[in-house]
Amino acid sequence: MLTTMEPAAARPRGRPRDPALDDRVLAAAVAELAERGVAEFSLTSVAARARAAKRSIYARWPTREDLMLAGMSTLAAGLVPPRTGSLEQDMDILLDRVAAVFTEPRLTLLQRCVAEISQYPDLYAAFKRDSVDRCLAAVEDAVHDAVARGEIRADIDRATVAEALVGIAMLRGAFAQPTGSPILTSRQRTEVIRMFLDGLRPRP
């Protein structure tokens, strides 16, 4: 009796994508932008930094602009409201995470993008969206949740709170020493958070 054979599953063509290579290339693209800016950005240099073949880079990002935008999108990747159930704890986490967005090489990249804004407005807009705006949105969402819980006043301007907290974190990140120690000390975080909460909680 003949049995029906199941068709063999089709194998994907080509080599599987290597996430480690993607990470190396994107990190190299950020470093290249920070060091040389948009005008002097070189795919050849990125390939050398990432120890990758240029054809592998082109297979993932067909144009120079595609690669620059992809690199910028990693600047604040994964920055979302912690949603601990407490605004105090959310702020404690967000202060360090936001500050880390504005350490090197991101800080130099920000300065270069600002200098070249008139020449590359689309790239600058992408940088602002994927760094500053994402940080502001994370803080605004945390404040929104705190209002919904009744933890702080409902008349709070979430955008103003976000700009103030991100501004402090950005300043601390910009002047952080590359020692591996926390960007803000425990005492600094406590003082900043206390100041915010004293102004946000319901008034007697």
N, C-alpha and C positions, 0 to 999 in steps of 0.2 A: 504494500500500500504506500502510495507516495504521500509525503507530507508537504504542506505548503511552507516554504521558507520565508521568514520575515525579512523584508528588505533591510540591508545594512544602513545604519544612520549615516547620513552624509557628513563627511568631515569638513570642518571649516577650512577654507582655502587660505594659504599663507600662514605666517607665524602668528601665534597669539600675541596680543598687545601686552607690553611689559610695563606695569604700573611704575616700577622703580625707575625706568627710563623716562617716563612722563614726568615724574617728580624731579629728576635731575635736570631735565631740559627746562622746566618751568622755573626752577630755582636759578638756573643759569641765566634765563631771560630776565628775571628780576634784577640779578646782579649786574647784568649788562646794561640795563636801563638806568640803574642807579649810577653806574660808573661813567657811561658814555652818552646817556640821554637818548631821545627819540631819533634825532637826526643822524647820529653816528652808530645807531644800533646795527649790529652785524650778525647775520645768521652763522657765518663762518666762526666768529668768536664764540657764539653761544654753543655751537657744536663742540668746539675745543674745550670750553668750560665743563660741559656735560659729559665729555668723553663719548660722544654719539656721532653717528654718521649723518651727514646732512640729508641724505635721502630718507632716513628714518624720521627726521624732523619734518620734512616736506610732506611725508605721508600722513602726518598727524595735523600739521598746521600748514596749509598750502601757501600762505602768503606771510610776509614779514609782519604785517599788521595783525593777522590772526594770532601769531605767536605772542606779540606784545600784549594784545588784549587778554589772552589766556593767562599770561604771567601776572598781569594786574589783577585778574579775578581771584588769585590766590592770596591776596594781601590780607583780607579779613575773612577768609573762608572759614565757615563753621562758627562764626560769631553770632550767637543767638541768645535770647534771654534764658538764663539758667532755670528760671521758674522753680525756685526752691520753696515757694509758698511764703516767703518773707522778703520784703524790699531790702531790708538791711543785709541779708545774706546775698541777694541778687547783686546789690551794689558792690559788696565785698569781692565777689567773683569778677564782675564786669570791669572794675577799676584796673585790675592787672591785665585782663585780656585786651581791653581797649588800649592801654598804654603800650602793650607789646606790638600793636599794629604800627605804632609810630617810632619804633626803634630802627636802627640800621638793619638792612639797607633801605628800608621803606622811607625813612625820613629824607634821605638824599634823593630818592626817587620822587617824593612829593615836591621837593624844591626844584628839581629839574623839570617836572611836568608844569609847575607854575610858571617857570621861566619860558617854556615853549608853548604856552597855552594858545597864543595867537596863531601859531603855525599848525598846531595839531589839536583843534578843539574837540574832535570826536574821541581821541585817545584820552585827553584830559577829563572829559566827561565820564568815561569808563573808569578811570582811576578814582575820581571823586565818588562815583557810585559804589565801587567795590572796596573803598576804604572808609572815608568819612561818613557817607550816607548809611552804610551798613552798621557802623558803630552807633550812629544816632538812632537808627531804627531799633536796635537791640535794647537801648536804654528806654526809649519811648514805650516799647512793649512792656518792659518791666514796670514802668510807672503806671501804665494803663491797667495792668493786672492788680497793682496795689490799690488803685482807686476802686476797682471792682470788689476787692475784698473789704473795703472800708478802712483800709490801713492809713490812707492819707486823704486829704481834702479833694473833693470832686472838682473844685474850681482851679486846680493846678494846670498850668500851661505845660503840657508834656514836652513840647519842643524846646522850651526854655530850659527845663530841667536837664534834658538830654544834652543840649549845647554846653551847659555849665559843667556837667560831669565829664563829658568827652574832652572839653577844653582843659580841665585839670589833668586828666589822664594823658592827653597829648603832650602837655608841657612836661610832665614827669617822664614820659617815655623819651622825649627829645633830649633830655639831659641825663638819662640813665647811664651809668657807667657799665661797660661790658665786662662785668665781673661774675655773672651768673647768679648774683643775689637778686632778691625780689625787687621789682621796679619801685614799689612803694613799701615802706616798712609797715609792720603791723600797727604801730602808733599812728602813722600818717593815714592809713586807711580808716582807722577808728575815728580820727578827728574829722576827716572829710565826710564820712558817712553820718556822723553825729550832726554836723553842721547842716547837711541836707535834710535829715529827718526832722530836726528841730523846726525847720522852715516849712516842711510839707505836712506834718501831722495836724489833725484838727485843732483849731484854737479853742481854748476854754470860753 
